[in-house]
Amino acid sequence: MYGRFQIKSPTARYGQGLKAVLDGFALERREAVLAANRAYAALGVRYALCGGLAAGAHGDPRETKDIDFLVGDEAFERTGLIVSFRLPMPLRAGSVAIDPIPLPEAPERHAFLDEALAAPVIDRTTSEDVPLLPATALAYMKLASPRGKDRSDIVGMMRAGNVDLAALRAAVARDDELGTRLREA
């Protein structure tokens, strides 16, 4: 347990893990994930795979077009409403888009995800260690999205037993929007 996040391998329940997800994709996509992982590590910033690939590693794999990484504040410059890159972030590996996602602006959401980013789950199922956003934090992040596939990702991670529902409920307790979305999921 680190803070409020239980450190648990994404393979703890159904043997998914990132390798099982990537095995369903073309070689270019698999290589792109690992290339992006190496690029972020070389920058020395805090980062963790999030989005559809991480949700698949924690739950039910699904098709996704891009590779999403939640990236720490140290990688971005904020000037008023503008958020820009402070460092040369990877945006594409071959033809595969890489999306560096900054922490949210809302203070409580920012704090929750920043804490999770400090304690990623390390997936060791591929040829190199890849940090994943913990499933509970990923579910929290996906609750902020209005997309149906994000709700499906949350349900898949819950079915796999990788989301701490009590911790997720506590995290959204003071956020009416996310609380409503959790109840709907």
N, C-alpha and C positions, 0 to 999 in steps of 0.2 A: 504494500500500500504506500503510495506517495501522495501526500496531501489527501485529496478526496478521490484519487484515481487508483484503482486496483491494477497493478501491473500484472497482466496476464497475457500469455502468448495467444495470438489470434488462432492458433491451431489447437487450442485447448479442448474444443468441443467436437467439431466435425472434420478436422484435418484439412481445413481450407488453406489458410495462409496465402501469402502473396504469390508464391510459385504456382499453386493450383489455379489461381485466377489468371496469371500470365500465360500459363500453358494453353489457355483457350484463345489466345491472341496471336496475331502474326508476329514473326521474329522481330520486325522493325519496332513494334510496340513494346515488346519485352526489352529490347536493347535500349529503347528510349527511356524507360523507367530507370534503368540502372545508370545510364549516362547522366540523367538529370540528378539522380541521387549523388553521384560523384561530383557533379558541378556544385551543388549546394554545399556538400561537405567541404569542398575546396574553398568556398567563400567564407567558411567559418561562422555561418549564421545558424540560428535555431530553425529547424524545419521538420515537417512531418508530412508524409503522404496522407492525403485526405480525399474526399470525393468518392466517385464510383469504384475505383480500384481498391481503396482502403475499406470501403463498405463491403466489397466482395471478399476481401481477406478476412473480415470479421463476421461475415454472414453469407449471403447468397450472391455469387458472382453475376454480373450483368455487363452488357456491352456499354462501353463509354468511348467517346471520341478523343478525349484529352486526358492529360495527367495533371491532377491538382495537388499542390503542396501548400499547406498553411506555413507561412514564413514569419519569423519574428520581426518586431519593430525595428531592430537594428539594420534591416535591409531596405527600409523605406525612409523617405523624407516627407514630412507633412508640413504643408504651408497653407494655412487656412483650410479651404475645402479640398485642396489638391493633394493627392498622394502620388508620389513618383518614386522611381527606383533610386536608391542611394548607391547601390552596387550593381555590377553587370549581371543581371539575373538571366538564367536560361529561359527562353521562350519557345524554343522549338528544338526537337531532336529528329533530324530527317524531316519527314512530313508530319510528325506528330506534335501537336500543340502542347506546350507546358504552361500551366497557369499558376504563377506565384500569387497566392491569396494573402493579403495583409489581414492582421487581426481586426475585428470589427471596431467601429468607433464607440458604440455604446459602452460606457464604463464597466457595467456588470458583465456583459458578454465578453468584453475584452479581457477582463481579469480571469474569468473562468477558462477561456481558451488559451490565454497566456500561461496559466498554471499547467494546463494539459500539454502545451508545447514544451514545457520544461521537463516533462516526464513521458516521452513517447514510448510506445511499445516497440521493441526492436524485433522486426521480422527476420528470422534467420533461415527461412526456407529457400531463399534464392542464393546465388553465388556470392552475394555480398549482403551485409546487414543494411536493412532499410527501415528507418524510423516511420512508424505509423501513428497517426493520432489515435489515442485510446478510444475504444468503441463508444463509451459513454459520452465523451467529449465530441466525437464525430456525430453521434445522434443529436446532441445539443446543437451543433453547428448546422446540421441538416434541417432541424426544426425551423430555422430562420428562413428557409427557402420555401416558396409557394409551390414548387414542382411536385407532382404526384410520385415521380420516381424516387425522390428523396424520402417520402413517407414509406415507400416500399423498402428502401434501404434500411430504414430504422426498424421496420418490422422484421426484416431478415436477420439483422444483428441481434434483435431481441430473441427471435426463435432459436438462434445459435447459442443463446445464453451468454453473450458477450457484453450486454449492456446492463449496468447496475441501475435498475429502474428506480430504486429508492434514491440513489444519488442524482439521477436525472430529474426526478420529481422535485427534489430539494433545490436543484440548480434553477429550475424554471418557476419556482414558487412565487417569486416577486416579479415575474415577467408575464403579464397577462397574455400577450400574443403567443409566446412560446408554450405557455401552459395550455392554452386552447388547442394549439396544434398537436401537442402531445396527447391530449385526451382524444383528439380525432384520429390519431395514428392507431 
